[in-house]
Amino acid sequence: MFSDQQYTGQALPHKTICLTFDDGPGESKDNGPGPKTAHLAQYLWEQGICATFFMVGKFIDKYPSIPREVSRLGHIIGNHTYSHQQPLPDLLTKGEDVISEIAATDQLIKQYCRNNTIYFRAPWGIWSAAVAAHLNENIDNGLSHIGPVNWDIDSNDWAYWRDGGSAEDCAQECLYKIQELNGGILLMHDSTADIDHIRENNRTLETIRILVPQLKALGYQFAGLDKLSLTFLGRLATTRL
C-alpha cells in the first residue's frame, strides 16, 4: 500500500547504512565515465552488501539484461516510475496518467521481486497524500507496494557529474554527511533519467569503491531495504511533503 507519508531511515540503528540507487539501469559505451549498473551491483555483491536499485521502466526496456543480473546478485529492484518525466503530484493535477507510470514498471520488475512486494520511490522525492490515495484506489495488480521510500542522506552525486567533479570529492561529501547523521538511507544515482551529459559523466561506481572501504573501516554496517522493512518499517520516522 502506498503511504501518504514518505519513509525514511531515521529509526535505523546507529552506524547502519542502507544504500539506494536511482534512475538506472544504465551502462557506459566503454570503460570510461558513465553508468555502470551491473558492475556496481557486482562490486557490492563482492563486498557482501545488498543495495536497492530504484529503476526507471523506460531504461529497463532498453537494458533488459541488467535488472536480471542485478537481481541474480541478490539486490532489490524497486519501482521509480516508467518515464521519470514529471513529479507525480503535477501529473495528477494535470489529469494525466499516473497509474501507468507505476503499473508499467511493476510489470517489468515483478519477476525479480520477492514475496510479491515492490518497493517504490517517487521521482525527485516529490509526493502527496492525493497521489497515494489515487494509486491505492486504482492499482489492483496483486502486488504489495511499500513506499514511497525517501532518504536521509543525499549524496549530491548528480551535481558532481553535472559539473565534472571527481569521485574522490563526492565520496568525501558522502562520508561527511553519513558521519553527521551516524547512518540512514543514502541516495545515489547509478544513472540519470533526464540529462544526457550528467549520465555520461557518471562516476558512482568509482565513488562507491572509495566510500565502502572507508565506511567499513569506521565500523558502519549495511542493511538491505528488505531487512530494514521487516524490523523497522512499521516505526520508521516519516516526513510529509
C-alpha positions in Angstrom: 0.0 0.0 0.0 1.2 3.5 -0.8 1.6 5.7 2.2 0.6 9.3 2.3 3.9 9.9 4.1 7.4 9.0 2.9 9.5 6.5 4.8 13.0 7.5 5.9 15.7 5.6 7.9 15.7 7.7 11.0 14.9 4.7 13.2 17.8 2.7 11.9 20.4 1.6 14.5 23.4 3.9 14.8 26.1 3.3 12.2 23.8 1.5 9.8 23.6 2.4 6.1 21.0 1.4 3.6 22.4 2.0 0.1 19.9 3.0 -2.6 20.5 4.0 -6.3 18.1 5.8 -8.6 17.5 6.4 -12.3 19.0 3.2 -13.8 19.7 0.8 -15.2 22.4 2.1 -17.5 25.7 1.2 -19.0 28.7 3.1 -20.5 29.9 2.6 -24.0 33.4 1.8 -22.9 35.4 1.7 -19.7 35.3 5.4 -19.2 32.8 7.5 -17.2 29.1 6.7 -17.5 26.5 4.4 -15.8 27.8 1.0 -14.8 24.8 -0.5 -13.0 25.9 -4.2 -13.5 29.4 -3.5 -12.4 28.2 -1.6 -9.4 25.9 -4.5 -8.4 28.8 -6.9 -8.8 31.1 -4.9 -6.6 28.6 -4.5 -3.9 27.9 -8.3 -4.0 31.6 -8.9 -3.6 31.5 -6.7 -0.5 28.6 -8.6 1.0 26.2 -5.6 0.6 22.6 -5.7 -0.6 21.5 -2.5 -2.2 18.2 -1.3 -3.7 18.2 -0.1 -7.3 15.1 2.1 -8.0 14.8 1.6 -11.7 13.0 3.6 -14.4 10.9 1.5 -16.7 12.0 3.0 -20.0 15.6 2.1 -19.2 14.6 -1.5 -18.2 13.1 -1.8 -21.7 16.4 -0.5 -23.1 18.7 -2.7 -21.0 16.6 -5.8 -20.1 19.6 -8.0 -19.2 20.8 -5.6 -16.4 17.9 -6.0 -14.0 18.2 -9.8 -14.4 21.9 -9.6 -13.4 21.3 -7.1 -10.5 18.6 -9.4 -9.1 20.9 -12.5 -9.6 23.5 -10.8 -7.4 20.9 -10.5 -4.6 20.0 -6.8 -4.8 16.5 -5.4 -4.6 14.9 -3.8 -7.7 12.4 -1.1 -6.9 10.0 1.0 -8.9 11.0 4.5 -9.9 8.1 5.1 -12.4 8.2 4.3 -16.1 9.3 7.6 -17.6 10.5 9.8 -14.7 9.1 12.7 -16.7 7.4 14.9 -14.1 6.7 14.8 -10.3 3.6 12.6 -9.8 1.6 15.3 -7.9 2.0 17.5 -11.0 0.8 14.7 -13.3 -2.2 14.1 -11.1 -3.1 17.8 -11.0 -3.0 17.9 -14.8 -5.2 14.8 -15.1 -2.5 12.8 -16.8 -2.0 9.0 -16.4 -0.3 8.4 -13.1 -1.4 4.8 -12.9 0.6 3.5 -15.9 3.7 5.2 -14.5 3.6 2.7 -11.7 1.8 -0.3 -13.2 4.0 -0.5 -16.4 7.2 -0.7 -14.3 5.6 -3.2 -11.9 5.1 -5.5 -14.9 8.7 -5.2 -15.8 10.2 -5.9 -12.4 7.6 -8.2 -10.7 9.6 -11.3 -11.7 12.5 -10.0 -9.7 10.6 -9.0 -6.6 10.5 -11.2 -3.5 7.3 -12.0 -1.6 5.2 -10.2 -4.2 6.5 -7.0 -2.7 7.6 -3.9 -4.7 9.5 -1.0 -3.1 8.7 2.4 -4.6 10.5 5.7 -4.7 8.9 8.9 -6.1 10.9 10.8 -8.7 12.8 13.7 -7.1 11.3 12.6 -3.8 8.1 14.7 -4.5 4.9 13.2 -3.2 1.5 13.9 -1.9 -1.3 12.3 0.0 -3.6 12.7 -3.0 -1.2 10.7 -5.2 -1.1 7.9 -2.6 -4.9 7.8 -2.4 -5.2 7.8 -6.2 -2.8 4.9 -6.6 -4.3 2.9 -3.8 -7.8 3.2 -5.3 -6.7 2.4 -8.9 -3.9 -0.1 -8.8 -5.1 -3.7 -8.2 -2.4 -6.0 -9.8 -2.0 -8.3 -6.8 1.4 -6.7 -5.8 2.1 -5.3 -2.4 3.7 -1.8 -2.6 5.9 -0.4 0.1 6.7 3.3 -0.1 7.4 5.8 -1.1 10.9 5.3 0.3 12.7 8.6 0.7 16.2 9.1 2.0 18.1 10.7 4.9 21.4 11.4 3.1 21.6 12.9 -0.3 25.0 12.2 -1.9 24.6 15.1 -4.3 26.4 12.8 -6.8 24.4 14.0 -9.8 25.7 17.6 -9.3 29.3 16.3 -9.2 28.7 14.6 -12.6 27.0 17.7 -14.0 29.9 19.9 -13.0 32.7 17.4 -13.9 33.6 16.7 -10.3 35.7 13.8 -9.1 34.6 10.6 -7.4 37.0 11.4 -4.6 35.3 14.7 -3.8 31.8 13.1 -4.0 32.9 10.3 -1.7 34.2 12.8 0.8 30.9 14.7 0.9 29.0 11.4 1.4 31.3 10.4 4.2 30.8 13.8 6.0 27.1 13.6 5.7 26.9 10.0 6.9 29.0 10.7 9.9 27.0 13.8 10.7 23.8 11.7 10.9 25.5 8.5 12.0 23.7 6.5 9.3 20.5 6.3 7.4 19.2 5.7 3.9 21.8 7.0 1.3 20.6 8.3 -2.1 22.9 7.8 -5.0 22.4 7.6 -8.8 23.7 4.7 -10.9 22.4 6.6 -13.9 20.5 9.8 -14.7 17.0 9.8 -16.1 16.8 13.3 -17.5 20.0 14.9 -18.7 22.4 13.2 -21.1 25.7 14.8 -20.1 25.1 14.1 -16.4 24.5 10.4 -17.3 27.6 10.3 -19.5 29.8 11.7 -16.7 28.5 9.3 -14.0 31.2 8.1 -11.6 29.1 6.5 -9.0 30.8 3.1 -9.2 34.2 4.8 -8.6 32.7 6.7 -5.7 31.3 3.6 -4.1 34.7 1.9 -4.4 36.2 4.7 -2.3 33.3 5.1 0.1 32.6 1.5 1.1 36.0 0.6 2.5 36.1 3.9 4.4 32.7 3.2 6.0 33.7 -0.4 6.9 36.9 0.9 8.5 34.8 3.2 10.6 32.6 0.4 11.8 29.5 1.0 9.7 27.1 -1.8 8.9 25.0 -2.2 5.8 21.3 -3.2 5.7 19.2 -4.2 2.8 15.9 -2.4 2.4 14.1 -5.8 2.9 15.8 -6.4 6.2 15.1 -2.8 7.2 11.4 -3.2 6.4 11.0 -6.4 8.4 12.5 -4.8 11.5 11.9 -1.1 11.2 9.4 -0.2 8.6 6.5 -0.1 11.0 8.2 2.5 13.1 10.3 4.5 10.6 10.3 8.2 11.1 8.3 9.9 8.3 8.2 13.2 6.6 5.2 14.8 4.9 5.7 16.7 1.7 
